[in-house]
Amino acid sequence: MAAINDLIRQISDPDLRDRIQKEVEKFSKQKKFGLVFEEHLPECTPLYDIPVHRGMKAALKAGDVSEFYQVLAVKDGKATCIKRGEAEPVEIPIDELVTIVEFGESIYPYLKPIDTVCNAPDSDLWHMLIEADNYHALQLLEYIYAGRVDCIYIDPPYNTGARDWKYNNDYVDGNDVYRHSKWLSMMKRRLLLAKRLLNPKESMLIVAIDDKECNRLGLLLEEIFPGAKLTMISSVINPEGKAKKGGTDFSKVDEYIYFVQIGNATILPEKRDEENAPFVWEMFRRHSRANGRGMHGVGACGPNQFYPIYVNDATKRIVEIGQPIMEGVDRFSVKNIDGCTTVFPVRDDGTEMNWGALREEALDRLSKGYMKVTSYNPNKPQQYAISYLTGGTIKKIENGEAVLEGYDENGGIRGFFPSGKPKMPTTHWNKQSHKATTYGTLLLNKIIGHQRFDYPKSLYAVEDCLKTFVANKPNALIVDFFAGSGTTLHAVNLINAEDGGNRRCILVTNNEVSESEAKRLTQAGVLPGDYEWDKLGIAHFVTWPRTVCSIKGVNIDGEKLKDNYLDSNIPMAEGFKTNAAFFKLGFLDKTQISLGMKFKELLPVMWMRAGANGPCPTVEGSVPDILVLPKNKFAVLVNEQAFAAFEEALAEHSEIQTVFLATDYEENYRSMVKNLNVAHYYQLYRDYLDHFRLSAGRN
């Protein structure tokens, strides 16, 4: 509606304008169902590293990026521009302008190396932090990892109205009547790209949120992932409670987490704290009224699960299981056995139920000690309680996960699970380790100092979220494109340290400063893109310092961290045997790319596409005709005239399974591929250019 109203105001005929306005108002009052929200004008992104040239769009560094200018000419340090919607051109110093790109326009991104931390030089595992607007970073990640990501965890802005996030580079507050639809527009665009990253056969999306947008987010997730299983859990993060203003409302203790299970994704069980846990015997009689004798429809058992079980009154053991009796047959008409009680599944109120398995399965369980009598109740309709072991417990016993100790006096198998019996996580998490103040704020302060980031997540809350899916996936690829303080990468490193895994994590965050910091810097004449501004942004001031410190096992002052990680024998001071690289997303000119003039800039993108093995390579001086990188497990043919030498070099390195071939001719490309024994091959630079040209139209 916001966009329609803007268009209506441009109609010059007043009568036509009024008539259309009235019809639109009538239409807008019709009842709407499902998720309905305003699709807002495309977002704009400032590109501080792209010089302002004629024909580009630019905005004032200190202004609103959505109020941009078309650059008509550049001369003597000034740009002649015309503002969108205005007729008269103006002159603006180039230093006050920043190039911008609108949502949906073609962009050609690259990764500029900023820094690295290497604490495992012999390891191929490298994590990544990318400083960028997450929408454009997701476009790049789609090119590199489409359909290959195992898990995405995000903690997006909660849209509390506290001016804690931006739309079109402007803070959104509680007085903005469109704040919910702006938030949904922002999230929808990013979730659609995230969907393309996730493995459609088996993957998980995890989204943390609070009550401000919880319900709208659920509807949005159902819309974007229609075939996925969606579960929302509540998680206590502040057990003491946080009172709302005025003190007359509920005290808030929790927030919410959506788990979106894609394809064959399943939630993994969690371990009990108890060791040597005994077997849990379940009641063999069904308990739901839908499972009653003679019931039909959903949940009904059918006629074959109502049968007599004969219990010897002297030994209290089951001696025989009779044939099922049909509906309408009086249970008291069934024959009795001398010295035994005939037991049917009957509630205390006399309601006839069904047993928990067919007769044949019950006989099998009885023969193996998986079913027994557990109590005698002479004054109840069902005088003996019959219990059994569930299929999950039986499977673990037969897989050798239990210690068996023989049989008890009633014939039931005896034993225990030495490492504790696994159980499924519940939809309500109330764990002391998830307390945000202790294991989020205080932990972060201990690592990088005070007052650098508000409301970080508990490290162990994020760890538990990830473990529900990747605990049995030691090589999982995990992405967080609302990285914040970097808790997700920290949690991935902790999981790897606990089980020896090789999971890789990619973080994406912008480099925004706080609103108060922005005001202070602006008053001092410092603008976005300046060094003094950027060094205080979240990527440089919070996310990367935490990553470096946690990997090295030191605080921001270089002092060894104290204590062990919670419930483990892993000292924080040991850090993690892993590596990480810090990049900034930049943008290139497509003509220069097609002419092969930006090879060095695109090398990190090739490194990531080849698996990000080993440290990201660089090229000093002139670009060679061929580049063979055994440690990185990829090679590049820069000059197709050198193909013979390239082929010969590859023959000596069977570990190289990814190649990039620079040629403008499809026939030449196909001919070269036929002669190479590698698993993955890409055409430079056509593959890259085609992707981002088509991506703009698709988005």
N, C-alpha and C positions, 0 to 999 in steps of 0.2 A: 504493500500500500504506500509506503514512503516513496518508492520510485515512481509509482503511478501518479501520485499527487504532484511530484516534481514535473512530470511530463504534462499534466493537465494545466499547470500554471503557465506553460509555454504556449498554450493555444491563444491566438490573437483575437478570435471572434468571441466576444463576451457571452453571447447567448448560448453558443455551442459549448463554451467552457462550463457555464453554469449547469446546462442540461447533463453533460457527461459527469460533472462532479456529483450531482444528485443521484444519478444511476449507480455510480461507484459507491456512494454512501449507503444506498439501499442494499447493494450486494454485500457490503462489508458487515452488515448486521445479521446476515444469514448464519444459522447454526453451523459450527465447524466441529469436526471430529478428528481425533488423532493429534499429531503434532503440527500446529500451524504457526508460522512465524514469518516475520518480514525478512526477505532476502535483501540484504543491504548492498549498497554500492561496493564495488570491488575494493579491496585493501590496496594500499600503496606501500612500497618498501623503499627506503632511502639506500642508495648505493654509494657509500662514501669514498670507495676506491676507484670509481669510474669518473674520469674527467668530464666536465660539462662541455658538450660540443653542439654545433648547429644541428637542428633536427631532433634533439633529445628533449625529454621532459625533465623539468627541474623544479624544486621547491626551495623555500627559504629554510636554512638550517634551523633557525630559531622559530619557525612557524609550523603550520599544519601541513603535513605532506600531501593531504588530499586536495589542498588548494594550490595546484601546481601551474607552471608556466610552460609554454612551448618556446623553445630557444630558437630564435630566428637568425641570430648572428653572434659571433664572439670576436671582440677586437679590443686590444689594449687593456686586458684584464677585466673587461665588462661584457655582460651578456645583454643583448637586446631581446626582450621576451614579451610574449603576450599571454596574459592570464586567461585561463579557461573561462568563457562566458563574457569576456570583455573585448572591446574593439581596439583600444589604444595600446600600443607597445610601450614598455618601460625599460630603462637601463638599470641593471643590478650588478654590483661587483661579483665576480665569479667566486670569490672567497666566501660569500654569504649564501651561496647556492649549493645544493646537493642534487645529483642525478637521481631520478626515481623511476621505478617500474611499477606498472599496475598489474593487479591480479589477472592472470590469463594471457599476458603478453609473453612472447618467446624470450627465454633467458638461457644463457649458456654458462653454467656455473663451473668453477674450479675450486680447488682447495689450496689455500696459501699456508704453508707450514709456519707455526708460531713457536712451538716449544715441544720438547719431549721429556719423559722421565723413563729411565731404563734401569730396572732393578733385577732383570733376568736376561742378561745379554745372550744366553744360549737358548732362550725360548723364542718360538715363532709367534707367541701370543702378544698381540698389540691391541689395546683398547683405543677408542677415539673420542675426543671432545671436539665438536664442531660449533664454532661461534657463528650464528646466523639467525635470520628470521626462519622459524621452523618450517614454514610453508615451502620456501625455496630449498631448504635442506632436504625436506621430504621428496621434492622433485628429483634432486640428485640421487638420493638413496633409492628411489624407485628405479632409476637407470642402472644402479649397481646391484641392488639386492631384491628386485621384484620377485615375490613369491618364495623368498628364501629365509625370511625372518621367523624365528620360532616364537618369540614372545615380545610384546610391547607393553611396557608399564609407563603410565603417565599420571602426573598429578597436576592437572591444568589449573589456571586461576579459578577461584571459587565464585567470583562475581558477587562479592558481598556488598558492593556499593561503596567500598572504602577506597576507591581509586587505586586498586591494586593490579590493574592490567590496562592495556591500551588497545584501542581499535583505530586503525589509520593513524597510528603514532600519537593518539590523544587519549588521556586517561578517561575511563568510564566510571561515573559515580552513581550514587543512589538516586539522583534527581533526573537521570536520563531515562525518559519513558521508553526508549528502545533498548535498554541495556540487556534485557533477556534475549531479544532477537539478535542483537549484535553478537552476543556471546555464542548463540547457536550457529549463526552464520560463520563465525570464526572457527568453531569446533567442527562443523560439518565439512568444510573444505579440507581440513587437516585429517579428519577421520577417513574421508574418501581416499586420500593418498595412502594413509596407513593401511587401509584394507588391501591395497595393491602390494604392499610390502609383505604381508603375512602369508605364510604357507597355507594355501587353501585346503590341503589334505589334513593338516594337524598343526594348530597354533593357538595362541591365547593372547587376548587383549585384556589388560587390567587397567581400570581407571578409578582413581581415588577422587572423591567429591564430598561436599557437605550438603546440608539441606537446602541451600539457596537454589541450586540447579539440579538437584538429584533426580526429581521426577522428569524434568524436561530431558535430561541426559538419557534416562532410560528409554524414553520414546524415540530419541534420536538414534540410539544404538540399535533398537529394534528395526528402525527404518533402514539403516545402512547395512546391518548384518541380519537379513531376514531368515537365513537358514541356520543361524548359530544358536547355541543354548546360552541364555542370559541369566545370570544369578547375581543378586545383590546381597552383600553381607554388611552387617554393622560392626564397627570396630571401636572399642573404647580407647581413646587416646588421652583423655584427661579425667581420670577417675574422681578427682576432687570436684569436678564440675566447673563450668564457666558461666557465671550469672550474666544474663542479658541486661541491657540498660533499663533502669527503672526497678529492677529487682522483683518484678511481678510475673515473670514467665518461668518456664522450665529451665533448669540449669543444664547446660549442654555438656555431655561427656563423650559423645561419639561422633564419628563421621561414617561415610559409606564407601564401599568398594564394589565396583562392577567387575565380574569375571565373564568374559565373552569367549565361549568355547567354540572354536571353528573347526569344521571337519570332524575328525575322530579324536579331538582333544578331550582328555579326561582329567579330572582332579585327582591328585595323588593323595594317599592316606598320610597322616602324620603319626609319629611314634608316640606311644604313651611314655610318660616319665617312669612308670613302674617297670622294674626289671623282674624277671622270673614270674611273669604274669600267668596265673592259672587259666585253664580253659573256661570260657563263659558258656554255660548251658542255657539255652533258650526254651521257653514253653512251647511244647509241640502242638498244643491246641491253638487254632487261629483265634484272634481276639476281635477283629472288626466285624460289625454286624453284616457288612457286605459279604463276609465269608461264612455266614450262617448256613445251616443245612436248608436246602430247598430254595436258596436265593439264586437269582439269575441276573445277568447283566454284568456291568463293569465290576471286576474284583471278585466275582463269584467263583467258587471252586469246582462246581459240577458235582455229579452224583457219586464219584468214586473215592472221595476222601472222608466218607463216614463209614467206619468199620470198627469192630470190637478189638480191643487189645486185652489179652488175658494176663493178669498178674498173679503170681503164686503168693498166697497170703503168708506162707511160712518164710520164704526166702526174699520176698519183696522184689522178685525179678520177673521180667516179661518172659513168658514161656511160649506164647503163640499170638499171631496176628491173624484175625479172621478175614473173610471175604467182605467186600463192601456191600451194604444193604441199600436198596433203592429208596427214593423218596416215597413217603406214604407208608412205608413198612415200620411198624412199631419196634423200637429198639429192644423192648422187653420181651419180644417174641424170639429173639436170637438165643440159641442154645448156650448153656453155661458149661463150664468145666469144673469138675469136683476139685475143691481145694484152691480155687482161683476166683478172683473178682473180675467180672466183665466190665471193662472201662470204655466209655464213649466220651467224645469231646463235648462236655456240657458245662455251661456257665453256672455260677452259684445261684442265679435266679431261675435255672431250669431251661434256659435257651440252648437248643441243640446247635452246635457249631460244626466245624470240620477239622480234621487233622492237618498238619502242615505239609504233608507229602502223600503221594499215592502209596498204596500198599506195597508195591514192589520195591520202591525206594526205601520205605520204612524197614522192610525186611533186610535190605542190604545194610542199612545203617546199624540195625540191631546186631547183625552178625559181626560187625567190625567194632562194636563198643561205642558207637556214636549216638546211641539212644538208650535211655534208662529211666527207672522210677526215681523220683527225687523226694517225694513226701507222701504221707498217708493221712487222708482227711475223711474219717469215717462218717462224719455228719453232713458231707456235701454231696450233691448229685454225682459229681465225678470224684470218686473216693481216692484215687491215686493220681498225683500229678506226674505227667510224663514230660521229659525234657530231651532235647537233642542238640547236637552241634550243627551250626549253620554251614552252608556250602563253602563260605570263605574260610572258616576255621579249618574245615576238613582239608581244603586245598593246601593250606599252609602246613598242616600235619604231614600230608602225603608228599609235600615238597621238601621235607626234612628240616623245616624251620623250628620244630618243637622238640623238646626233650620228653620222651615217653617214660612213664614209671609203672607200667602195668595196668591193672584194672581194679576198680573199687568193689565193695561188697554187693553192689547192685548191677555189676557187669559193665559199667561205663569206663571208658579209657581214662587213665590218669596221666597228667603231664603239665607242662608249662612252656611258655615262650621266654627263652632266656633274655632276649633283648627288648622285651615288651611287645605286646600285641598291637599292630598298627590299627588306627581308627581314622575315620574320615573327619576332616575339619567340619565344624558346624557353621551355620550362617550367622553366628554371633561370636565375635572374638573379644574376650576380656582377659588380656594378658598383661602382666606388669611390665613386660619387656616392650610393649607397644606404647608406653607412656611418652608422649612427644617432648615434654619438658626435659626429662632425665636423659632419654636415649636419642633425642633429636637435638634440641637447643644446647644443652650442657655438653653433650659429646662434641658437637660442632665447635662450640666455644673453646673447648680444650685443644682442638686441633688448629684452628685458624684465628682464634681470638674473638673478642666480644663484639656484638652489635654489627655484624657483617651481613646477617641474613635472618629474616623473621620467619618463624614457624617451620623449621625443617622437620621432615618426617623422622620418626624413630627408625634407626638403622635396621632394627630387628623386625619391625613391622613390614618394611619393604622386603627384607630377606624372606619372611614367612610367605608373603604374597608370591614371590618368584618361585619358591620351593614347591608350591602347590602344583606347578607344571614342569619346571626344568630340573627338579631334583634328580630325575633319572635320565637327563639329557646332558651329558658332560661336555658336549661340543655345541651347545645351543648358542644362537645369535640373538641378542637381546637389545632392544632399542628403547630409549626414553627421549622423546622430543620436547618435553617440558622439564628439562633436567634440573633446574633450580640449583640447589646446593651440591648436587652430585651424589645424593644418597644411593641411587640405583647402582652406579658403578662400584661404589664402596661395598654394597651388599653382594654384588656379583663376585667381587674379589674374595669376600668372606666365605661364600659358598664354595668357590674353587679351593680355597685353603682348607676347608673342612673335609672335602671328599676327593681332592686331587683332580678336579675337573679342569676343562680348558675352555670354559664359556667366554664368549667375547661380548663386549658391551659397547654400544655407540650412544653417546650423549649428544644432545643438541640443545643449545640455549642461546638466547640473544645476549646482548651486552648492555642492557639498560641499567641506568642508575636509578636510585630512588627519586621520588618526586621532590623531596626536600633538597637532595644533593643536586638535582638538575637546576633548581632555582638558585642555589648558591653558586654553582659553576657559571650559569648564564650571567648572573650579576657581576661575576669576575671577568666576563668577556671570553669565557671558555665555551666552545660549541661542540656538538656531537661530531665525532670524527677526529677531534684534537686528541693528542696523546694524554693530556691531563684528564680529559673526560673519560677516554676509553679505559684507562688503568683502574678506574673506580667502578667500572661496569661489572655485572654479576659474573660473567665468564672469566674475566681476569682477576677479580677481587675475591671471588668465593669458590666457584666450581673447580677451576684449575688448581688453586692452592690446596684445596681439600684433596683433590686427586693425587697431587704430588706428595703431600704430607702423609696421607694414609698408606701409599705405596712404600714410601721410605721409612715409615714408622716414627716420624718426628712431628713436632708442632711447627708453627709458622716461624719460630725463632731457632729452629734446628735442634731443639732439645728432644731427647727420646720420650716417646709417649709412655705413660704409666698404665698399669692394670692389663688384665686379659680381656678379650672379647667375652661377652656374657655367655655363661654356661658352656665355656670351652676352655681348653688349655693353650689357646693361641694368644701369645703376648702381642699387644698392639705395637710394641717397640720393634718387633721383627718385621713389620710391614708386610708386603705381599710380593712374592716372586713373580712379577709380571711387568708389563711395560705399557705406556700410553703415549699417544701423540695428540697434540693440540693444533687444530687448524682453524682458519677463518675462511668462510665462504666468500668468494669473489665472483665477478662476472666478466666474461670475455666477449670480444667482437667476433661474430661468426665468420666474417670474411678472413680475418687473420687466422682463425682456426683452420678454415678450409685450405689456406695456403701453407699450412704446416708451421706457422710462426709462433704457435703457443704450445709446443711440445712439452717444454719444461713445466709449464703451469698445469698441464693435464696429467703429468706423470703420477701424482698422488691418487688421482681418480683411477688410473690403470692399476695401481698397486692395490687399491681397495677391491676393485672388480676381480682381481686375480686371487683374492683371499686374504689380503693384508698380512702376508707372512713376512716376518722379520721387520727390521726398521724400514721406514719409507725411504726409497732411494732418491737421490738427487743427481743432476747432471751439471757439472761445472764446465764453463767454456762452451765450445761449439758442440752441437748435437751430433753424435756419431751415426753412421749409416745403419748399424745394428747395435742393439743393446740387449745383452744376455745377462740375466740376473738370477743365478742359481739359488742364492739365499732367499730371494723373494718368489721364486718358483714361477717366473714369467719372463717373456722376452718380447722385444719390439723390433720389427723391421721398419726402419725409418725411410730408407731408400730402396725401392723395389728392385733397382738394378743390382743390389747386393744380395739377392735372394740365395744364390748358390752358397755364399759364405755363411749366410744365416742358417740355411739347412744343415750345413756341415757342423756348425757350432751346436745346434740343437741335438744332433746325433750323439754328442758327448755328454748330454745332460738330460737323462730320462726323467729326472725329477721335475722338469719344466713341463707343465701341462696346460699352460695358458699362453697364447701368443696374440699380439696385435700387429696387423699388417697394414701399412700405410700405402694405399693405392686408390686412385680415382676410378679405376675400371673394374667393373663387376667380374668380367671374364678373367682378368688377371688374378683377382682375388680368389675365385673358385679354383683356378689352376694351381695356385700356390697351396691352398688348403689341402688339395688332394695329395700333395707330396709330403705333408706333415703328419706325424703320428702323435697328435696331441688331443686332449679332451675338449678344450675350449679355445675358440678363435674369434676375433673381432676385427672388423674393417675400420681402420682409421682413415679419415675422420668422419666418414659418412655415417657410421653406426651412431656416433655421438650426436652429430648435427641432426640427423633424422629423428632421433628420439625426442630431443627438446623442441624441435619444430612441431612435431605431431602432438607432443604433450601439451603445448599451448592451446591447440584447438580442442583437445579432449577435455581440458580443464575449464 
